[in-house]
Amino acid sequence: MVKLNEKYVTDRAGRRTDVVLSRKDYRRLIDYLEDLEDRLEIRKRKRGARFVSWEIAKASLKAK
């Protein structure tokens, strides 16, 4: 998990209304989320994937 140094903005009643992140923390958070999306996509594609040996793939490419 990404460790962030967030700061909170509060309303007059003391309730947290917003979060402020440094640019560095924001970028780290975005990178982390993009990595998660990639992992989910890979997992999704692996479920229905058919794998062939390198020799078969190479022969298929030569035939084209």
PQR file with spaces between the fields and no chain letter, atoms N, CA, C, O and H, PARSE charges and radii, in Angstrom:
ATOM       1  N    MET     1       0.837   -1.176    0.000 -0.4000 1.5000
ATOM       2  CA   MET     1       0.000    0.000    0.000 -0.0000 2.0000
ATOM       3  C    MET     1       0.883    1.240    0.000  0.5500 1.7000
ATOM       4  O    MET     1       2.005    1.223    0.505 -0.5500 1.4000
ATOM       5  N    VAL     2       0.363    2.295   -0.565 -0.4000 1.5000
ATOM       6  CA   VAL     2       1.101    3.545   -0.668 -0.0000 2.0000
ATOM       7  C    VAL     2       0.930    4.344    0.622  0.5500 1.7000
ATOM       8  O    VAL     2      -0.186    4.536    1.103 -0.5500 1.4000
ATOM       9  H    VAL     2      -0.548    2.308   -0.976  0.4000 1.0000
ATOM      10  N    LYS     3       2.034    4.798    1.164 -0.4000 1.5000
ATOM      11  CA   LYS     3       1.997    5.633    2.372 -0.0000 2.0000
ATOM      12  C    LYS     3       1.921    7.089    1.933  0.5500 1.7000
ATOM      13  O    LYS     3       2.806    7.588    1.238 -0.5500 1.4000
ATOM      14  H    LYS     3       2.941    4.642    0.773  0.4000 1.0000
ATOM      15  N    LEU     4       0.851    7.764    2.349 -0.4000 1.5000
ATOM      16  CA   LEU     4       0.633    9.151    1.963 -0.0000 2.0000
ATOM      17  C    LEU     4       0.688   10.053    3.178  0.5500 1.7000
ATOM      18  O    LEU     4       0.359    9.646    4.292 -0.5500 1.4000
ATOM      19  H    LEU     4       0.132    7.359    2.913  0.4000 1.0000
ATOM      20  N    ASN     5       1.108   11.282    2.946 -0.4000 1.5000
ATOM      21  CA   ASN     5       1.114   12.306    3.996 -0.0000 2.0000
ATOM      22  C    ASN     5       0.005   13.299    3.691  0.5500 1.7000
ATOM      23  O    ASN     5       0.263   14.433    3.286 -0.5500 1.4000
ATOM      24  H    ASN     5       1.375   11.614    2.041  0.4000 1.0000
ATOM      25  N    GLU     6      -1.226   12.862    3.891 -0.4000 1.5000
ATOM      26  CA   GLU     6      -2.356   13.702    3.546 -0.0000 2.0000
ATOM      27  C    GLU     6      -2.634   14.734    4.631  0.5500 1.7000
ATOM      28  O    GLU     6      -2.326   14.532    5.806 -0.5500 1.4000
ATOM      29  H    GLU     6      -1.435   11.941    4.220  0.4000 1.0000
ATOM      30  N    LYS     7      -3.224   15.845    4.200 -0.4000 1.5000
ATOM      31  CA   LYS     7      -3.668   16.894    5.112 -0.0000 2.0000
ATOM      32  C    LYS     7      -5.155   17.088    4.859  0.5500 1.7000
ATOM      33  O    LYS     7      -5.611   16.996    3.720 -0.5500 1.4000
ATOM      34  H    LYS     7      -3.474   16.009    3.246  0.4000 1.0000
ATOM      35  N    TYR     8      -5.902   17.354    5.905 -0.4000 1.5000
ATOM      36  CA   TYR     8      -7.348   17.465    5.787 -0.0000 2.0000
ATOM      37  C    TYR     8      -7.803   18.914    5.907  0.5500 1.7000
ATOM      38  O    TYR     8      -7.237   19.702    6.664 -0.5500 1.4000
ATOM      39  H    TYR     8      -5.531   17.430    6.830  0.4000 1.0000
ATOM      40  N    VAL     9      -8.832   19.240    5.148 -0.4000 1.5000
ATOM      41  CA   VAL     9      -9.508   20.518    5.258 -0.0000 2.0000
ATOM      42  C    VAL     9     -10.804   20.245    6.013  0.5500 1.7000
ATOM      43  O    VAL     9     -11.541   19.316    5.681 -0.5500 1.4000
ATOM      44  H    VAL     9      -9.292   18.599    4.534  0.4000 1.0000
ATOM      45  N    THR    10     -11.073   21.048    7.013 -0.4000 1.5000
ATOM      46  CA   THR    10     -12.277   20.829    7.821 -0.0000 2.0000
ATOM      47  C    THR    10     -13.230   22.013    7.678  0.5500 1.7000
ATOM      48  O    THR    10     -12.823   23.137    7.385 -0.5500 1.4000
ATOM      49  H    THR    10     -10.475   21.803    7.282  0.4000 1.0000
ATOM      50  N    ASP    11     -14.511   21.722    7.895 -0.4000 1.5000
ATOM      51  CA   ASP    11     -15.492   22.806    7.899 -0.0000 2.0000
ATOM      52  C    ASP    11     -15.554   23.422    9.305  0.5500 1.7000
ATOM      53  O    ASP    11     -14.785   23.049   10.191 -0.5500 1.4000
ATOM      54  H    ASP    11     -14.842   20.809    8.133  0.4000 1.0000
ATOM      55  N    ARG    12     -16.460   24.349    9.489 -0.4000 1.5000
ATOM      56  CA   ARG    12     -16.552   25.052   10.783 -0.0000 2.0000
ATOM      57  C    ARG    12     -16.929   24.120   11.926  0.5500 1.7000
ATOM      58  O    ARG    12     -16.615   24.394   13.085 -0.5500 1.4000
ATOM      59  H    ARG    12     -17.086   24.652    8.770  0.4000 1.0000
ATOM      60  N    ALA    13     -17.599   23.023   11.602 -0.4000 1.5000
ATOM      61  CA   ALA    13     -17.998   22.064   12.642 -0.0000 2.0000
ATOM      62  C    ALA    13     -16.877   21.073   12.958  0.5500 1.7000
ATOM      63  O    ALA    13     -17.017   20.237   13.851 -0.5500 1.4000
ATOM      64  H    ALA    13     -17.854   22.800   10.661  0.4000 1.0000
ATOM      65  N    GLY    14     -15.771   21.169   12.227 -0.4000 1.5000
ATOM      66  CA   GLY    14     -14.654   20.267   12.474 -0.0000 2.0000
ATOM      67  C    GLY    14     -14.699   18.971   11.683  0.5500 1.7000
ATOM      68  O    GLY    14     -13.871   18.085   11.892 -0.5500 1.4000
ATOM      69  H    GLY    14     -15.658   21.848   11.502  0.4000 1.0000
ATOM      70  N    ARG    15     -15.669   18.855   10.769 -0.4000 1.5000
ATOM      71  CA   ARG    15     -15.763   17.654    9.937 -0.0000 2.0000
ATOM      72  C    ARG    15     -14.801   17.765    8.757  0.5500 1.7000
ATOM      73  O    ARG    15     -14.666   18.825    8.145 -0.5500 1.4000
ATOM      74  H    ARG    15     -16.342   19.575   10.599  0.4000 1.0000
ATOM      75  N    ARG    16     -14.151   16.676    8.456 -0.4000 1.5000
ATOM      76  CA   ARG    16     -13.242   16.654    7.311 -0.0000 2.0000
ATOM      77  C    ARG    16     -14.046   16.733    6.021  0.5500 1.7000
ATOM      78  O    ARG    16     -14.980   15.959    5.811 -0.5500 1.4000
ATOM      79  H    ARG    16     -14.261   15.816    8.953  0.4000 1.0000
ATOM      80  N    THR    17     -13.677   17.666    5.167 -0.4000 1.5000
ATOM      81  CA   THR    17     -14.411   17.855    3.919 -0.0000 2.0000
ATOM      82  C    THR    17     -13.557   17.571    2.690  0.5500 1.7000
ATOM      83  O    THR    17     -14.089   17.163    1.657 -0.5500 1.4000
ATOM      84  H    THR    17     -12.918   18.294    5.337  0.4000 1.0000
ATOM      85  N    ASP    18     -12.260   17.775    2.777 -0.4000 1.5000
ATOM      86  CA   ASP    18     -11.361   17.592    1.641 -0.0000 2.0000
ATOM      87  C    ASP    18     -10.024   17.049    2.112  0.5500 1.7000
ATOM      88  O    ASP    18      -9.689   17.086    3.296 -0.5500 1.4000
ATOM      89  H    ASP    18     -11.828   18.107    3.616  0.4000 1.0000
ATOM      90  N    VAL    19      -9.281   16.549    1.154 -0.4000 1.5000
ATOM      91  CA   VAL    19      -7.935   16.044    1.429 -0.0000 2.0000
ATOM      92  C    VAL    19      -6.973   16.752    0.495  0.5500 1.7000
ATOM      93  O    VAL    19      -7.262   16.943   -0.686 -0.5500 1.4000
ATOM      94  H    VAL    19      -9.553   16.519    0.192  0.4000 1.0000
ATOM      95  N    VAL    20      -5.829   17.139    1.034 -0.4000 1.5000
ATOM      96  CA   VAL    20      -4.791   17.792    0.247 -0.0000 2.0000
ATOM      97  C    VAL    20      -3.585   16.862    0.222  0.5500 1.7000
ATOM      98  O    VAL    20      -3.115   16.393    1.259 -0.5500 1.4000
ATOM      99  H    VAL    20      -5.594   16.983    1.993  0.4000 1.0000
ATOM     100  N    LEU    21      -3.091   16.604   -1.002 -0.4000 1.5000
ATOM     101  CA   LEU    21      -1.901   15.769   -1.177 -0.0000 2.0000
ATOM     102  C    LEU    21      -0.815   16.571   -1.869  0.5500 1.7000
ATOM     103  O    LEU    21      -1.103   17.458   -2.672 -0.5500 1.4000
ATOM     104  H    LEU    21      -3.472   16.985   -1.845  0.4000 1.0000
ATOM     105  N    SER    22       0.418   16.261   -1.559 -0.4000 1.5000
ATOM     106  CA   SER    22       1.512   16.867   -2.301 -0.0000 2.0000
ATOM     107  C    SER    22       1.505   16.281   -3.716  0.5500 1.7000
ATOM     108  O    SER    22       0.904   15.233   -3.956 -0.5500 1.4000
ATOM     109  H    SER    22       0.651   15.540   -0.906  0.4000 1.0000
ATOM     110  N    ARG    23       2.160   16.944   -4.625 -0.4000 1.5000
ATOM     111  CA   ARG    23       2.241   16.413   -5.996 -0.0000 2.0000
ATOM     112  C    ARG    23       2.909   15.051   -6.011  0.5500 1.7000
ATOM     113  O    ARG    23       2.499   14.156   -6.750 -0.5500 1.4000
ATOM     114  H    ARG    23       2.648   17.795   -4.430  0.4000 1.0000
ATOM     115  N    LYS    24       3.933   14.899   -5.199 -0.4000 1.5000
ATOM     116  CA   LYS    24       4.647   13.626   -5.131 -0.0000 2.0000
ATOM     117  C    LYS    24       3.720   12.515   -4.651  0.5500 1.7000
ATOM     118  O    LYS    24       3.698   11.438   -5.247 -0.5500 1.4000
ATOM     119  H    LYS    24       4.267   15.626   -4.599  0.4000 1.0000
ATOM     120  N    ASP    25       2.957   12.750   -3.593 -0.4000 1.5000
ATOM     121  CA   ASP    25       2.025   11.748   -3.087 -0.0000 2.0000
ATOM     122  C    ASP    25       0.916   11.463   -4.087  0.5500 1.7000
ATOM     123  O    ASP    25       0.510   10.315   -4.262 -0.5500 1.4000
ATOM     124  H    ASP    25       2.975   13.625   -3.109  0.4000 1.0000
ATOM     125  N    TYR    26       0.427   12.511   -4.745 -0.4000 1.5000
ATOM     126  CA   TYR    26      -0.608   12.328   -5.765 -0.0000 2.0000
ATOM     127  C    TYR    26      -0.092   11.422   -6.881  0.5500 1.7000
ATOM     128  O    TYR    26      -0.789   10.501   -7.306 -0.5500 1.4000
ATOM     129  H    TYR    26       0.757   13.444   -4.603  0.4000 1.0000
ATOM     130  N    ARG    27       1.125   11.681   -7.356 -0.4000 1.5000
ATOM     131  CA   ARG    27       1.705   10.879   -8.437 -0.0000 2.0000
ATOM     132  C    ARG    27       1.892    9.435   -7.982  0.5500 1.7000
ATOM     133  O    ARG    27       1.619    8.511   -8.749 -0.5500 1.4000
ATOM     134  H    ARG    27       1.691   12.430   -7.012  0.4000 1.0000
ATOM     135  N    ARG    28       2.350    9.225   -6.754 -0.4000 1.5000
ATOM     136  CA   ARG    28       2.520    7.871   -6.219 -0.0000 2.0000
ATOM     137  C    ARG    28       1.190    7.139   -6.156  0.5500 1.7000
ATOM     138  O    ARG    28       1.118    5.949   -6.462 -0.5500 1.4000
ATOM     139  H    ARG    28       2.571    9.975   -6.131  0.4000 1.0000
ATOM     140  N    LEU    29       0.136    7.846   -5.760 -0.4000 1.5000
ATOM     141  CA   LEU    29      -1.190    7.249   -5.685 -0.0000 2.0000
ATOM     142  C    LEU    29      -1.696    6.863   -7.080  0.5500 1.7000
ATOM     143  O    LEU    29      -2.236    5.773   -7.266 -0.5500 1.4000
ATOM     144  H    LEU    29       0.195    8.813   -5.512  0.4000 1.0000
ATOM     145  N    ILE    30      -1.522    7.750   -8.047 -0.4000 1.5000
ATOM     146  CA   ILE    30      -1.943    7.461   -9.421 -0.0000 2.0000
ATOM     147  C    ILE    30      -1.158    6.276   -9.978  0.5500 1.7000
ATOM     148  O    ILE    30      -1.745    5.394  -10.605 -0.5500 1.4000
ATOM     149  H    ILE    30      -1.083    8.636   -7.896  0.4000 1.0000
ATOM     150  N    ASP    31       0.144    6.240   -9.765 -0.4000 1.5000
ATOM     151  CA   ASP    31       0.960    5.111  -10.237 -0.0000 2.0000
ATOM     152  C    ASP    31       0.500    3.804   -9.613  0.5500 1.7000
ATOM     153  O    ASP    31       0.427    2.779  -10.292 -0.5500 1.4000
ATOM     154  H    ASP    31       0.621    6.957   -9.256  0.4000 1.0000
ATOM     155  N    TYR    32       0.191    3.835   -8.332 -0.4000 1.5000
ATOM     156  CA   TYR    32      -0.275    2.640   -7.630 -0.0000 2.0000
ATOM     157  C    TYR    32      -1.596    2.150   -8.225  0.5500 1.7000
ATOM     158  O    TYR    32      -1.768    0.953   -8.460 -0.5500 1.4000
ATOM     159  H    TYR    32       0.250    4.667   -7.781  0.4000 1.0000
ATOM     160  N    LEU    33      -2.516    3.066   -8.466 -0.4000 1.5000
ATOM     161  CA   LEU    33      -3.803    2.691   -9.051 -0.0000 2.0000
ATOM     162  C    LEU    33      -3.654    2.136  -10.465  0.5500 1.7000
ATOM     163  O    LEU    33      -4.343    1.186  -10.836 -0.5500 1.4000
ATOM     164  H    LEU    33      -2.376    4.038   -8.275  0.4000 1.0000
ATOM     165  N    GLU    34      -2.757    2.724  -11.251 -0.4000 1.5000
ATOM     166  CA   GLU    34      -2.513    2.216  -12.601 -0.0000 2.0000
ATOM     167  C    GLU    34      -1.939    0.804  -12.555  0.5500 1.7000
ATOM     168  O    GLU    34      -2.310   -0.044  -13.366 -0.5500 1.4000
ATOM     169  H    GLU    34      -2.197    3.495  -10.949  0.4000 1.0000
ATOM     170  N    ASP    35      -1.046    0.552  -11.621 -0.4000 1.5000
ATOM     171  CA   ASP    35      -0.493   -0.801  -11.457 -0.0000 2.0000
ATOM     172  C    ASP    35      -1.592   -1.802  -11.094  0.5500 1.7000
ATOM     173  O    ASP    35      -1.614   -2.920  -11.610 -0.5500 1.4000
ATOM     174  H    ASP    35      -0.744    1.241  -10.962  0.4000 1.0000
ATOM     175  N    LEU    36      -2.494   -1.403  -10.215 -0.4000 1.5000
ATOM     176  CA   LEU    36      -3.609   -2.274   -9.848 -0.0000 2.0000
ATOM     177  C    LEU    36      -4.495   -2.581  -11.052  0.5500 1.7000
ATOM     178  O    LEU    36      -4.915   -3.722  -11.247 -0.5500 1.4000
ATOM     179  H    LEU    36      -2.477   -0.495   -9.795  0.4000 1.0000
ATOM     180  N    GLU    37      -4.775   -1.562  -11.855 -0.4000 1.5000
ATOM     181  CA   GLU    37      -5.580   -1.776  -13.062 -0.0000 2.0000
ATOM     182  C    GLU    37      -4.896   -2.765  -13.995  0.5500 1.7000
ATOM     183  O    GLU    37      -5.541   -3.654  -14.551 -0.5500 1.4000
ATOM     184  H    GLU    37      -4.434   -0.635  -11.697  0.4000 1.0000
ATOM     185  N    ASP    38      -3.585   -2.605  -14.163 -0.4000 1.5000
ATOM     186  CA   ASP    38      -2.835   -3.527  -15.030 -0.0000 2.0000
ATOM     187  C    ASP    38      -2.907   -4.955  -14.508  0.5500 1.7000
ATOM     188  O    ASP    38      -3.105   -5.895  -15.279 -0.5500 1.4000
ATOM     189  H    ASP    38      -3.061   -1.883  -13.711  0.4000 1.0000
ATOM     190  N    ARG    39      -2.747   -5.116  -13.209 -0.4000 1.5000
ATOM     191  CA   ARG    39      -2.809   -6.466  -12.620 -0.0000 2.0000
ATOM     192  C    ARG    39      -4.174   -7.107  -12.816  0.5500 1.7000
ATOM     193  O    ARG    39      -4.277   -8.298  -13.107 -0.5500 1.4000
ATOM     194  H    ARG    39      -2.586   -4.353  -12.583  0.4000 1.0000
ATOM     195  N    LEU    40      -5.224   -6.303  -12.654 -0.4000 1.5000
ATOM     196  CA   LEU    40      -6.575   -6.832  -12.865 -0.0000 2.0000
ATOM     197  C    LEU    40      -6.799   -7.239  -14.315  0.5500 1.7000
ATOM     198  O    LEU    40      -7.429   -8.261  -14.585 -0.5500 1.4000
ATOM     199  H    LEU    40      -5.141   -5.335  -12.417  0.4000 1.0000
ATOM     200  N    GLU    41      -6.288   -6.445  -15.242 -0.4000 1.5000
ATOM     201  CA   GLU    41      -6.434   -6.767  -16.665 -0.0000 2.0000
ATOM     202  C    GLU    41      -5.681   -8.047  -17.011  0.5500 1.7000
ATOM     203  O    GLU    41      -6.190   -8.886  -17.753 -0.5500 1.4000
ATOM     204  H    GLU    41      -5.776   -5.615  -15.022  0.4000 1.0000
ATOM     205  N    ILE    42      -4.485   -8.197  -16.482 -0.4000 1.5000
ATOM     206  CA   ILE    42      -3.705   -9.420  -16.721 -0.0000 2.0000
ATOM     207  C    ILE    42      -4.441  -10.623  -16.156  0.5500 1.7000
ATOM     208  O    ILE    42      -4.531  -11.660  -16.814 -0.5500 1.4000
ATOM     209  H    ILE    42      -4.071   -7.515  -15.879  0.4000 1.0000
ATOM     210  N    ARG    43      -4.966  -10.499  -14.952 -0.4000 1.5000
ATOM     211  CA   ARG    43      -5.698  -11.605  -14.328 -0.0000 2.0000
ATOM     212  C    ARG    43      -6.926  -11.981  -15.167  0.5500 1.7000
ATOM     213  O    ARG    43      -7.222  -13.162  -15.347 -0.5500 1.4000
ATOM     214  H    ARG    43      -4.894   -9.657  -14.417  0.4000 1.0000
ATOM     215  N    LYS    44      -7.634  -10.970  -15.675 -0.4000 1.5000
ATOM     216  CA   LYS    44      -8.815  -11.205  -16.496 -0.0000 2.0000
ATOM     217  C    LYS    44      -8.451  -11.943  -17.790  0.5500 1.7000
ATOM     218  O    LYS    44      -9.148  -12.872  -18.198 -0.5500 1.4000
ATOM     219  H    LYS    44      -7.394  -10.010  -15.529  0.4000 1.0000
ATOM     220  N    ARG    45      -7.361  -11.523  -18.424 -0.4000 1.5000
ATOM     221  CA   ARG    45      -6.953  -12.138  -19.689 -0.0000 2.0000
ATOM     222  C    ARG    45      -6.422  -13.554  -19.495  0.5500 1.7000
ATOM     223  O    ARG    45      -6.568  -14.398  -20.379 -0.5500 1.4000
ATOM     224  H    ARG    45      -6.795  -10.768  -18.092  0.4000 1.0000
ATOM     225  N    LYS    46      -5.810  -13.819  -18.346 -0.4000 1.5000
ATOM     226  CA   LYS    46      -5.277  -15.158  -18.093 -0.0000 2.0000
ATOM     227  C    LYS    46      -6.375  -16.197  -17.957  0.5500 1.7000
ATOM     228  O    LYS    46      -6.173  -17.366  -18.286 -0.5500 1.4000
ATOM     229  H    LYS    46      -5.692  -13.133  -17.628  0.4000 1.0000
ATOM     230  N    ARG    47      -7.528  -15.779  -17.479 -0.4000 1.5000
ATOM     231  CA   ARG    47      -8.626  -16.725  -17.262 -0.0000 2.0000
ATOM     232  C    ARG    47      -9.033  -17.433  -18.544  0.5500 1.7000
ATOM     233  O    ARG    47      -9.242  -18.646  -18.534 -0.5500 1.4000
ATOM     234  H    ARG    47      -7.692  -14.829  -17.212  0.4000 1.0000
ATOM     235  N    GLY    48      -9.149  -16.708  -19.635 -0.4000 1.5000
ATOM     236  CA   GLY    48      -9.609  -17.316  -20.879 -0.0000 2.0000
ATOM     237  C    GLY    48      -8.493  -17.547  -21.879  0.5500 1.7000
ATOM     238  O    GLY    48      -8.754  -17.849  -23.043 -0.5500 1.4000
ATOM     239  H    GLY    48      -8.979  -15.723  -19.642  0.4000 1.0000
ATOM     240  N    ALA    49      -7.275  -17.409  -21.443 -0.4000 1.5000
ATOM     241  CA   ALA    49      -6.144  -17.495  -22.374 -0.0000 2.0000
ATOM     242  C    ALA    49      -5.775  -18.937  -22.694  0.5500 1.7000
ATOM     243  O    ALA    49      -5.847  -19.826  -21.845 -0.5500 1.4000
ATOM     244  H    ALA    49      -7.063  -17.163  -20.497  0.4000 1.0000
ATOM     245  N    ARG    50      -5.383  -19.135  -23.930 -0.4000 1.5000
ATOM     246  CA   ARG    50      -4.819  -20.420  -24.349 -0.0000 2.0000
ATOM     247  C    ARG    50      -3.346  -20.174  -24.650  0.5500 1.7000
ATOM     248  O    ARG    50      -2.999  -19.261  -25.398 -0.5500 1.4000
ATOM     249  H    ARG    50      -5.324  -18.412  -24.619  0.4000 1.0000
ATOM     250  N    PHE    51      -2.511  -20.973  -24.078 -0.4000 1.5000
ATOM     251  CA   PHE    51      -1.080  -20.816  -24.281 -0.0000 2.0000
ATOM     252  C    PHE    51      -0.561  -21.917  -25.188  0.5500 1.7000
ATOM     253  O    PHE    51      -1.009  -23.062  -25.126 -0.5500 1.4000
ATOM     254  H    PHE    51      -2.793  -21.716  -23.470  0.4000 1.0000
ATOM     255  N    VAL    52       0.386  -21.549  -26.026 -0.4000 1.5000
ATOM     256  CA   VAL    52       1.033  -22.524  -26.900 -0.0000 2.0000
ATOM     257  C    VAL    52       2.528  -22.450  -26.658  0.5500 1.7000
ATOM     258  O    VAL    52       3.029  -21.453  -26.139 -0.5500 1.4000
ATOM     259  H    VAL    52       0.749  -20.619  -26.077  0.4000 1.0000
ATOM     260  N    SER    53       3.225  -23.475  -27.021 -0.4000 1.5000
ATOM     261  CA   SER    53       4.674  -23.486  -26.836 -0.0000 2.0000
ATOM     262  C    SER    53       5.329  -22.494  -27.795  0.5500 1.7000
ATOM     263  O    SER    53       4.738  -22.100  -28.801 -0.5500 1.4000
ATOM     264  H    SER    53       2.819  -24.285  -27.443  0.4000 1.0000
ATOM     265  N    TRP    54       6.526  -22.110  -27.476 -0.4000 1.5000
ATOM     266  CA   TRP    54       7.271  -21.172  -28.316 -0.0000 2.0000
ATOM     267  C    TRP    54       7.505  -21.764  -29.706  0.5500 1.7000
ATOM     268  O    TRP    54       7.452  -21.040  -30.700 -0.5500 1.4000
ATOM     269  H    TRP    54       7.006  -22.430  -26.659  0.4000 1.0000
ATOM     270  N    GLU    55       7.756  -23.040  -29.783 -0.4000 1.5000
ATOM     271  CA   GLU    55       8.006  -23.678  -31.080 -0.0000 2.0000
ATOM     272  C    GLU    55       6.779  -23.554  -31.985  0.5500 1.7000
ATOM     273  O    GLU    55       6.916  -23.249  -33.170 -0.5500 1.4000
ATOM     274  H    GLU    55       7.798  -23.628  -28.976  0.4000 1.0000
ATOM     275  N    ILE    56       5.615  -23.780  -31.453 -0.4000 1.5000
ATOM     276  CA   ILE    56       4.387  -23.670  -32.254 -0.0000 2.0000
ATOM     277  C    ILE    56       4.152  -22.204  -32.669  0.5500 1.7000
ATOM     278  O    ILE    56       3.782  -21.932  -33.811 -0.5500 1.4000
ATOM     279  H    ILE    56       5.504  -24.027  -30.491  0.4000 1.0000
ATOM     280  N    ALA    57       4.364  -21.293  -31.761 -0.4000 1.5000
ATOM     281  CA   ALA    57       4.181  -19.878  -32.077 -0.0000 2.0000
ATOM     282  C    ALA    57       5.170  -19.434  -33.151  0.5500 1.7000
ATOM     283  O    ALA    57       4.799  -18.705  -34.071 -0.5500 1.4000
ATOM     284  H    ALA    57       4.664  -21.514  -30.833  0.4000 1.0000
ATOM     285  N    LYS    58       6.424  -19.867  -33.040 -0.4000 1.5000
ATOM     286  CA   LYS    58       7.452  -19.504  -34.007 -0.0000 2.0000
ATOM     287  C    LYS    58       7.111  -20.065  -35.382  0.5500 1.7000
ATOM     288  O    LYS    58       7.252  -19.369  -36.387 -0.5500 1.4000
ATOM     289  H    LYS    58       6.725  -20.459  -32.292  0.4000 1.0000
ATOM     290  N    ALA    59       6.664  -21.317  -35.435 -0.4000 1.5000
ATOM     291  CA   ALA    59       6.291  -21.937  -36.704 -0.0000 2.0000
ATOM     292  C    ALA    59       5.101  -21.202  -37.323  0.5500 1.7000
ATOM     293  O    ALA    59       5.038  -21.031  -38.541 -0.5500 1.4000
ATOM     294  H    ALA    59       6.550  -21.883  -34.618  0.4000 1.0000
ATOM     295  N    SER    60       4.185  -20.782  -36.502 -0.4000 1.5000
ATOM     296  CA   SER    60       3.014  -20.047  -36.993 -0.0000 2.0000
ATOM     297  C    SER    60       3.442  -18.724  -37.605  0.5500 1.7000
ATOM     298  O    SER    60       2.906  -18.318  -38.637 -0.5500 1.4000
ATOM     299  H    SER    60       4.237  -20.921  -35.513  0.4000 1.0000
ATOM     300  N    LEU    61       4.393  -18.049  -36.988 -0.4000 1.5000
ATOM     301  CA   LEU    61       4.871  -16.775  -37.518 -0.0000 2.0000
ATOM     302  C    LEU    61       5.627  -16.951  -38.833  0.5500 1.7000
ATOM     303  O    LEU    61       5.501  -16.124  -39.736 -0.5500 1.4000
ATOM     304  H    LEU    61       4.828  -18.379  -36.151  0.4000 1.0000
ATOM     305  N    LYS    62       6.393  -18.002  -38.943 -0.4000 1.5000
ATOM     306  CA   LYS    62       7.140  -18.277  -40.181 -0.0000 2.0000
ATOM     307  C    LYS    62       6.197  -18.586  -41.336  0.5500 1.7000
ATOM     308  O    LYS    62       6.484  -18.239  -42.481 -0.5500 1.4000
ATOM     309  H    LYS    62       6.495  -18.675  -38.209  0.4000 1.0000
ATOM     310  N    ALA    63       5.091  -19.228  -41.047 -0.4000 1.5000
ATOM     311  CA   ALA    63       4.139  -19.626  -42.079 -0.0000 2.0000
ATOM     312  C    ALA    63       3.439  -18.406  -42.694  0.5500 1.7000
ATOM     313  O    ALA    63       2.958  -18.476  -43.825 -0.5500 1.4000
ATOM     314  H    ALA    63       4.858  -19.510  -40.116  0.4000 1.0000
ATOM     315  N    LYS    64       3.381  -17.314  -41.974 -0.4000 1.5000
ATOM     316  CA   LYS    64       2.682  -16.106  -42.464 -0.0000 2.0000
ATOM     317  C    LYS    64       3.546  -15.293  -43.318  0.5500 1.7000
ATOM     318  O    LYS    64       3.121  -14.248  -43.812 -0.5500 1.4000
ATOM     319  H    LYS    64       3.772  -17.257  -41.055  0.4000 1.0000
